[in-house]
Amino acid sequence: MMTALAMGSPGQGGGGATGFLASLLPIAAMIAILWFLLIRPQQKEQQKHKEMVGNLKKGDEVVTVGGVYGKIMALDAEKVSLRIADGVKIDVERGKVQRVLSPHVDEVEAKS
């Protein structure tokens, strides 16, 4: 009887394909979490910035990546000419415009 208990049932193999898939599941879950927490929001932000840069027009007040405030005097496909003070004009790369400032309250009231 002891011999029968010591032998036991034949052991399971390595699990085959089921074991391999089960070991890949946590890795796939981590990749999915990284995608939704890091990569996807960054892609949305890049798309939003690209649309904003594409919609720039003469007269918009903007802020550059370097923190320079100015008003768009002219623009082309690659650069934007900004007036940053009376008689001071600079050219910056179009993609370096960080954001468009909202119109001033008096300008909004004048349009109403």
PyMOL commands that place a pseudoatom at each C-alpha (Angstrom):
pseudoatom trace, name=CA, resn=MET, resi=1, chain=A, elem=C, hetatm=0, pos=[0.000, 0.000, 0.000]
pseudoatom trace, name=CA, resn=MET, resi=2, chain=A, elem=C, hetatm=0, pos=[2.835, 2.407, 0.776]
pseudoatom trace, name=CA, resn=THR, resi=3, chain=A, elem=C, hetatm=0, pos=[4.266, 1.827, -2.646]
pseudoatom trace, name=CA, resn=ALA, resi=4, chain=A, elem=C, hetatm=0, pos=[0.993, 2.866, -4.268]
pseudoatom trace, name=CA, resn=LEU, resi=5, chain=A, elem=C, hetatm=0, pos=[0.815, 6.098, -2.252]
pseudoatom trace, name=CA, resn=ALA, resi=6, chain=A, elem=C, hetatm=0, pos=[4.424, 6.974, -2.907]
pseudoatom trace, name=CA, resn=MET, resi=7, chain=A, elem=C, hetatm=0, pos=[3.976, 6.640, -6.631]
pseudoatom trace, name=CA, resn=GLY, resi=8, chain=A, elem=C, hetatm=0, pos=[0.949, 8.942, -6.703]
pseudoatom trace, name=CA, resn=SER, resi=9, chain=A, elem=C, hetatm=0, pos=[-0.728, 9.972, -9.913]
pseudoatom trace, name=CA, resn=PRO, resi=10, chain=A, elem=C, hetatm=0, pos=[1.299, 10.934, -12.948]
pseudoatom trace, name=CA, resn=GLY, resi=11, chain=A, elem=C, hetatm=0, pos=[2.278, 14.636, -12.717]
pseudoatom trace, name=CA, resn=GLN, resi=12, chain=A, elem=C, hetatm=0, pos=[0.967, 17.304, -14.965]
pseudoatom trace, name=CA, resn=GLY, resi=13, chain=A, elem=C, hetatm=0, pos=[3.328, 18.409, -17.692]
pseudoatom trace, name=CA, resn=GLY, resi=14, chain=A, elem=C, hetatm=0, pos=[4.507, 21.998, -18.069]
pseudoatom trace, name=CA, resn=GLY, resi=15, chain=A, elem=C, hetatm=0, pos=[0.957, 23.001, -18.882]
pseudoatom trace, name=CA, resn=GLY, resi=16, chain=A, elem=C, hetatm=0, pos=[1.564, 23.203, -22.615]
pseudoatom trace, name=CA, resn=ALA, resi=17, chain=A, elem=C, hetatm=0, pos=[0.032, 26.106, -24.466]
pseudoatom trace, name=CA, resn=THR, resi=18, chain=A, elem=C, hetatm=0, pos=[-2.260, 26.997, -21.557]
pseudoatom trace, name=CA, resn=GLY, resi=19, chain=A, elem=C, hetatm=0, pos=[0.677, 27.658, -19.246]
pseudoatom trace, name=CA, resn=PHE, resi=20, chain=A, elem=C, hetatm=0, pos=[2.420, 29.781, -21.872]
pseudoatom trace, name=CA, resn=LEU, resi=21, chain=A, elem=C, hetatm=0, pos=[-0.666, 31.924, -22.472]
pseudoatom trace, name=CA, resn=ALA, resi=22, chain=A, elem=C, hetatm=0, pos=[-1.241, 32.333, -18.741]
pseudoatom trace, name=CA, resn=SER, resi=23, chain=A, elem=C, hetatm=0, pos=[2.303, 33.636, -18.316]
pseudoatom trace, name=CA, resn=LEU, resi=24, chain=A, elem=C, hetatm=0, pos=[1.795, 36.201, -21.109]
pseudoatom trace, name=CA, resn=LEU, resi=25, chain=A, elem=C, hetatm=0, pos=[-1.445, 37.532, -19.652]
pseudoatom trace, name=CA, resn=PRO, resi=26, chain=A, elem=C, hetatm=0, pos=[0.152, 39.777, -16.963]
pseudoatom trace, name=CA, resn=ILE, resi=27, chain=A, elem=C, hetatm=0, pos=[2.583, 41.228, -19.510]
pseudoatom trace, name=CA, resn=ALA, resi=28, chain=A, elem=C, hetatm=0, pos=[-0.258, 42.002, -21.922]
pseudoatom trace, name=CA, resn=ALA, resi=29, chain=A, elem=C, hetatm=0, pos=[-2.224, 43.618, -19.075]
pseudoatom trace, name=CA, resn=MET, resi=30, chain=A, elem=C, hetatm=0, pos=[0.748, 45.861, -18.171]
pseudoatom trace, name=CA, resn=ILE, resi=31, chain=A, elem=C, hetatm=0, pos=[1.165, 46.939, -21.793]
pseudoatom trace, name=CA, resn=ALA, resi=32, chain=A, elem=C, hetatm=0, pos=[-2.552, 47.788, -22.010]
pseudoatom trace, name=CA, resn=ILE, resi=33, chain=A, elem=C, hetatm=0, pos=[-2.376, 49.819, -18.787]
pseudoatom trace, name=CA, resn=LEU, resi=34, chain=A, elem=C, hetatm=0, pos=[0.679, 51.735, -20.039]
pseudoatom trace, name=CA, resn=TRP, resi=35, chain=A, elem=C, hetatm=0, pos=[-1.085, 52.417, -23.330]
pseudoatom trace, name=CA, resn=PHE, resi=36, chain=A, elem=C, hetatm=0, pos=[-4.182, 53.919, -21.700]
pseudoatom trace, name=CA, resn=LEU, resi=37, chain=A, elem=C, hetatm=0, pos=[-2.327, 55.858, -18.987]
pseudoatom trace, name=CA, resn=LEU, resi=38, chain=A, elem=C, hetatm=0, pos=[0.685, 57.202, -20.888]
pseudoatom trace, name=CA, resn=ILE, resi=39, chain=A, elem=C, hetatm=0, pos=[0.737, 56.801, -24.641]
pseudoatom trace, name=CA, resn=ARG, resi=40, chain=A, elem=C, hetatm=0, pos=[-2.881, 57.484, -25.576]
pseudoatom trace, name=CA, resn=PRO, resi=41, chain=A, elem=C, hetatm=0, pos=[-3.228, 60.798, -23.665]
pseudoatom trace, name=CA, resn=GLN, resi=42, chain=A, elem=C, hetatm=0, pos=[0.067, 62.018, -25.122]
pseudoatom trace, name=CA, resn=GLN, resi=43, chain=A, elem=C, hetatm=0, pos=[-1.095, 61.229, -28.656]
pseudoatom trace, name=CA, resn=LYS, resi=44, chain=A, elem=C, hetatm=0, pos=[-4.356, 63.109, -28.039]
pseudoatom trace, name=CA, resn=GLU, resi=45, chain=A, elem=C, hetatm=0, pos=[-2.423, 66.128, -26.738]
pseudoatom trace, name=CA, resn=GLN, resi=46, chain=A, elem=C, hetatm=0, pos=[-0.136, 66.080, -29.802]
pseudoatom trace, name=CA, resn=GLN, resi=47, chain=A, elem=C, hetatm=0, pos=[-3.146, 65.933, -32.131]
pseudoatom trace, name=CA, resn=LYS, resi=48, chain=A, elem=C, hetatm=0, pos=[-4.792, 68.838, -30.284]
pseudoatom trace, name=CA, resn=HIS, resi=49, chain=A, elem=C, hetatm=0, pos=[-1.592, 70.941, -30.576]
pseudoatom trace, name=CA, resn=LYS, resi=50, chain=A, elem=C, hetatm=0, pos=[-1.287, 70.107, -34.282]
pseudoatom trace, name=CA, resn=GLU, resi=51, chain=A, elem=C, hetatm=0, pos=[-4.864, 71.309, -34.887]
pseudoatom trace, name=CA, resn=MET, resi=52, chain=A, elem=C, hetatm=0, pos=[-4.231, 74.491, -32.891]
pseudoatom trace, name=CA, resn=VAL, resi=53, chain=A, elem=C, hetatm=0, pos=[-1.084, 75.275, -34.909]
pseudoatom trace, name=CA, resn=GLY, resi=54, chain=A, elem=C, hetatm=0, pos=[-2.982, 74.612, -38.137]
pseudoatom trace, name=CA, resn=ASN, resi=55, chain=A, elem=C, hetatm=0, pos=[-5.750, 77.034, -37.133]
pseudoatom trace, name=CA, resn=LEU, resi=56, chain=A, elem=C, hetatm=0, pos=[-3.474, 79.997, -36.320]
pseudoatom trace, name=CA, resn=LYS, resi=57, chain=A, elem=C, hetatm=0, pos=[-4.450, 83.231, -38.034]
pseudoatom trace, name=CA, resn=LYS, resi=58, chain=A, elem=C, hetatm=0, pos=[-3.245, 86.793, -38.260]
pseudoatom trace, name=CA, resn=GLY, resi=59, chain=A, elem=C, hetatm=0, pos=[-4.154, 88.821, -35.186]
pseudoatom trace, name=CA, resn=ASP, resi=60, chain=A, elem=C, hetatm=0, pos=[-4.124, 85.918, -32.705]
pseudoatom trace, name=CA, resn=GLU, resi=61, chain=A, elem=C, hetatm=0, pos=[-2.305, 86.533, -29.449]
pseudoatom trace, name=CA, resn=VAL, resi=62, chain=A, elem=C, hetatm=0, pos=[-0.074, 83.578, -28.630]
pseudoatom trace, name=CA, resn=VAL, resi=63, chain=A, elem=C, hetatm=0, pos=[2.540, 82.288, -26.212]
pseudoatom trace, name=CA, resn=THR, resi=64, chain=A, elem=C, hetatm=0, pos=[5.606, 80.441, -27.520]
pseudoatom trace, name=CA, resn=VAL, resi=65, chain=A, elem=C, hetatm=0, pos=[7.298, 77.459, -25.910]
pseudoatom trace, name=CA, resn=GLY, resi=66, chain=A, elem=C, hetatm=0, pos=[9.955, 79.866, -24.623]
pseudoatom trace, name=CA, resn=GLY, resi=67, chain=A, elem=C, hetatm=0, pos=[7.331, 81.972, -22.841]
pseudoatom trace, name=CA, resn=VAL, resi=68, chain=A, elem=C, hetatm=0, pos=[7.310, 84.897, -25.275]
pseudoatom trace, name=CA, resn=TYR, resi=69, chain=A, elem=C, hetatm=0, pos=[3.933, 86.628, -25.607]
pseudoatom trace, name=CA, resn=GLY, resi=70, chain=A, elem=C, hetatm=0, pos=[3.126, 88.182, -28.958]
pseudoatom trace, name=CA, resn=LYS, resi=71, chain=A, elem=C, hetatm=0, pos=[0.561, 88.979, -31.607]
pseudoatom trace, name=CA, resn=ILE, resi=72, chain=A, elem=C, hetatm=0, pos=[0.708, 87.255, -34.993]
pseudoatom trace, name=CA, resn=MET, resi=73, chain=A, elem=C, hetatm=0, pos=[1.494, 89.742, -37.754]
pseudoatom trace, name=CA, resn=ALA, resi=74, chain=A, elem=C, hetatm=0, pos=[2.138, 87.244, -40.559]
pseudoatom trace, name=CA, resn=LEU, resi=75, chain=A, elem=C, hetatm=0, pos=[2.486, 83.511, -41.004]
pseudoatom trace, name=CA, resn=ASP, resi=76, chain=A, elem=C, hetatm=0, pos=[3.419, 80.919, -43.575]
pseudoatom trace, name=CA, resn=ALA, resi=77, chain=A, elem=C, hetatm=0, pos=[3.790, 77.146, -43.640]
pseudoatom trace, name=CA, resn=GLU, resi=78, chain=A, elem=C, hetatm=0, pos=[6.937, 77.079, -41.490]
pseudoatom trace, name=CA, resn=LYS, resi=79, chain=A, elem=C, hetatm=0, pos=[7.161, 80.265, -39.425]
pseudoatom trace, name=CA, resn=VAL, resi=80, chain=A, elem=C, hetatm=0, pos=[5.121, 82.867, -37.608]
pseudoatom trace, name=CA, resn=SER, resi=81, chain=A, elem=C, hetatm=0, pos=[6.022, 86.551, -37.313]
pseudoatom trace, name=CA, resn=LEU, resi=82, chain=A, elem=C, hetatm=0, pos=[5.152, 87.902, -33.881]
pseudoatom trace, name=CA, resn=ARG, resi=83, chain=A, elem=C, hetatm=0, pos=[5.018, 91.481, -32.668]
pseudoatom trace, name=CA, resn=ILE, resi=84, chain=A, elem=C, hetatm=0, pos=[6.224, 91.325, -29.078]
pseudoatom trace, name=CA, resn=ALA, resi=85, chain=A, elem=C, hetatm=0, pos=[6.528, 95.089, -28.455]
pseudoatom trace, name=CA, resn=ASP, resi=86, chain=A, elem=C, hetatm=0, pos=[6.142, 98.324, -30.388]
pseudoatom trace, name=CA, resn=GLY, resi=87, chain=A, elem=C, hetatm=0, pos=[8.531, 98.099, -33.319]
pseudoatom trace, name=CA, resn=VAL, resi=88, chain=A, elem=C, hetatm=0, pos=[9.869, 94.662, -32.268]
pseudoatom trace, name=CA, resn=LYS, resi=89, chain=A, elem=C, hetatm=0, pos=[9.067, 91.696, -34.513]
pseudoatom trace, name=CA, resn=ILE, resi=90, chain=A, elem=C, hetatm=0, pos=[10.445, 88.162, -34.243]
pseudoatom trace, name=CA, resn=ASP, resi=91, chain=A, elem=C, hetatm=0, pos=[10.027, 85.063, -36.357]
pseudoatom trace, name=CA, resn=VAL, resi=92, chain=A, elem=C, hetatm=0, pos=[9.451, 81.721, -34.649]
pseudoatom trace, name=CA, resn=GLU, resi=93, chain=A, elem=C, hetatm=0, pos=[8.879, 78.221, -35.921]
pseudoatom trace, name=CA, resn=ARG, resi=94, chain=A, elem=C, hetatm=0, pos=[5.163, 77.559, -36.291]
pseudoatom trace, name=CA, resn=GLY, resi=95, chain=A, elem=C, hetatm=0, pos=[5.286, 74.422, -34.141]
pseudoatom trace, name=CA, resn=LYS, resi=96, chain=A, elem=C, hetatm=0, pos=[6.829, 76.357, -31.244]
pseudoatom trace, name=CA, resn=VAL, resi=97, chain=A, elem=C, hetatm=0, pos=[3.607, 78.245, -30.567]
pseudoatom trace, name=CA, resn=GLN, resi=98, chain=A, elem=C, hetatm=0, pos=[2.421, 76.693, -27.333]
pseudoatom trace, name=CA, resn=ARG, resi=99, chain=A, elem=C, hetatm=0, pos=[-1.061, 78.158, -27.034]
pseudoatom trace, name=CA, resn=VAL, resi=100, chain=A, elem=C, hetatm=0, pos=[-3.434, 80.817, -28.274]
pseudoatom trace, name=CA, resn=LEU, resi=101, chain=A, elem=C, hetatm=0, pos=[-4.587, 83.265, -25.619]
pseudoatom trace, name=CA, resn=SER, resi=102, chain=A, elem=C, hetatm=0, pos=[-8.296, 83.782, -25.187]
pseudoatom trace, name=CA, resn=PRO, resi=103, chain=A, elem=C, hetatm=0, pos=[-9.579, 87.113, -26.468]
pseudoatom trace, name=CA, resn=HIS, resi=104, chain=A, elem=C, hetatm=0, pos=[-9.615, 90.010, -24.045]
pseudoatom trace, name=CA, resn=VAL, resi=105, chain=A, elem=C, hetatm=0, pos=[-12.910, 90.919, -22.383]
pseudoatom trace, name=CA, resn=ASP, resi=106, chain=A, elem=C, hetatm=0, pos=[-13.128, 94.299, -24.129]
pseudoatom trace, name=CA, resn=GLU, resi=107, chain=A, elem=C, hetatm=0, pos=[-12.655, 92.669, -27.555]
pseudoatom trace, name=CA, resn=VAL, resi=108, chain=A, elem=C, hetatm=0, pos=[-15.433, 90.153, -26.808]
pseudoatom trace, name=CA, resn=GLU, resi=109, chain=A, elem=C, hetatm=0, pos=[-17.780, 92.930, -25.682]
pseudoatom trace, name=CA, resn=ALA, resi=110, chain=A, elem=C, hetatm=0, pos=[-16.985, 94.981, -28.807]
pseudoatom trace, name=CA, resn=LYS, resi=111, chain=A, elem=C, hetatm=0, pos=[-17.971, 92.046, -31.043]
pseudoatom trace, name=CA, resn=SER, resi=112, chain=A, elem=C, hetatm=0, pos=[-21.330, 91.598, -29.226]
for i in range(1, 112): cmd.bond("trace and resi %d" % i, "trace and resi %d" % (i + 1))
show_as sticks, trace
zoom trace
